[in-house]
């Protein structure tokens, strides 16, 4: 597949084996200007990179070849894995992000996401349940690619997983309180999906659980991100836990 080359020096020198590549992680750049994002991802002093960057016009730039470990995930957890850089391909998508002026991803970007991701899935035999967002693997630190990322649409093409409950039914359950016993079940469901329940140091449990719930919502209940478990969230988590195990 044709991409524009603009190599970054920020990667591990030692090559990895093809069978180590098991995940694709989506990010947004979180910067106003595309040129600034490209500069940062190719600056040796930034210590940050990804394998690919998708510009607003849909142009795909290769920053780090697939078989080298790029520095995009940072401290991350998913199931029993830590530091997912070594097992993943990182795709940055130009978007100002939550701290600036978070906006919808362009149609051309979405077309390029589809094209690139389907190519990578086929090439490396990546399981669709291993297509994740940065906030899935780092819910305390990250919000990207965020609630405007078209997860439901992409899932129709085998890119990531989505639940099988009708939106009409779910909306009736939004803000409906759950039973106290269901809270524990909800977090168990998140664990089955892949989210880590390991509470990191220097953060209170209540805050951690709220950030974890918000990360789940950004991915699977994008219309309301409040960090609170309602019946809608519970039912989605239950459905996904069954589908992914």
C-alpha positions, -999 to +999 in steps of 0.1 A: +000+000+000+013+034-009+021+059+018+043+090+021+075+085+039+087+109+067+107+087+090+109+094+127+141+086+147+120+076+177+119+038+177+137+008+191+166-002+169+161-039+173+135-054+149+106-074+163+092-106+148+060-104+127+041-126+152+047-100+179+023-076+162-010-083+178-027-049+183-035-017+165-038+014+187-055+046+175-045+080+188-052+116+180-024+141+177-040+167+201-023+196+184-038+226+165-015+224+135-007+193+115+028+206+108+035+208+146+023+173+151+046+160+123+075+180+138+069+165+173+066+129+160+099+133+141+118+153+167+144+131+184+140+151+216+103+144+219+108+107+224+074+102+208+064+085+175+039+062+159+040+040+128+015+060+108+000+095+108-032+103+089-037+140+079-070+157+076-069+154+038-065+116+042-028+114+034-011+085+052+024+092+063+047+063+074+068+074+104+082+041+116+083+008+096+060-018+111+087-042+123+103-016+146+088-006+179+075+030+179+070+050+210+032+057+210+015+038+238+036+047+269+026+032+302-003+010+291-022-021+303-046-045+285-055-079+299-022-094+311+000-072+289+020-041+300+036-015+278+019-024+245+044-006+223+062-040+217+030-057+205+013-029+186+011-007+156+003+030+165-018+052+142-019+089+149-048+109+134-046+147+131-072+162+154-068+191+179-081+169+207-101+176+239-077+203+253-080+225+222-110+222+199-119+186+196-136+180+163-151+153+141-127+132+121-129+141+084-145+118+058-111+115+041-095+105+074-121+078+080-116+064+044-078+062+051-084+046+085-104+019+068-079+014+040-048+013+062-063-007+091-079-034+068-045-037+051-027-042+085-053-066+098-049-088+068-011-085+067-005-094+104-036-115+110-047-091+138-079-101+158-106-075+155-109-074+193-073-062+195-081-029+177-080-004+205-079+033+214-052+049+236-077+056+263-086+019+264-051+010+274-042+042+294-076+054+309-060+075+336-038+095+313-055+096+279-088+104+262-079+098+226-091+091+201-122+101+219-160+100+217-161+114+181-140+085+167-163+064+146-160+030+164-195+018+156-190+026+119-156+009+117-169-022+134-191-028+104-160-034+084-143-057+110-123-030+126-128-033+164-158-048+182-192-033+189-222-045+209-253-060+193-280-041+213-303-017+195-296+020+201-333+026+205-335+001+234-304+014+250-315+050+251-344+040+273-319+027+298-297+058+298-294+073+333-314+045+348-299+034+381-284+000+385-286-024+414-257-020+439-247-056+431-244-048+394-216-024+400-191-052+407-205-071+377-199-041+355-162-039+364-159-077+360-173-073+325-148-046+318-120-069+329-134-097+306-133-072+277-097-064+284-096-032+306-071-034+335-086-030+370-052-025+385-052+007+404-020+026+399-002+045+426-010+081+435-047+079+425-077+072+447-099+042+439-130+063+432-112+086+408-096+056+390-130+038+386-146+070+372-118+075+347-121+038+337-158+041+332-153+072+312-128+054+289-154+026+284-180+052+275-158+070+251-155+038+232-189+022+235-214+048+248-202+079+231-233+102+235-227+107+272-194+106+290-199+112+327-180+084+344-212+071+360-225+035+355-261+034+344-283+006+331-272+014+295-235+010+303-242-021+323-261-038+295-234-029+269-206-042+291-226-075+296-231-079+259-195-073+250-181-095+278-201-124+263-190-116+227-154-112+235-149-144+256 
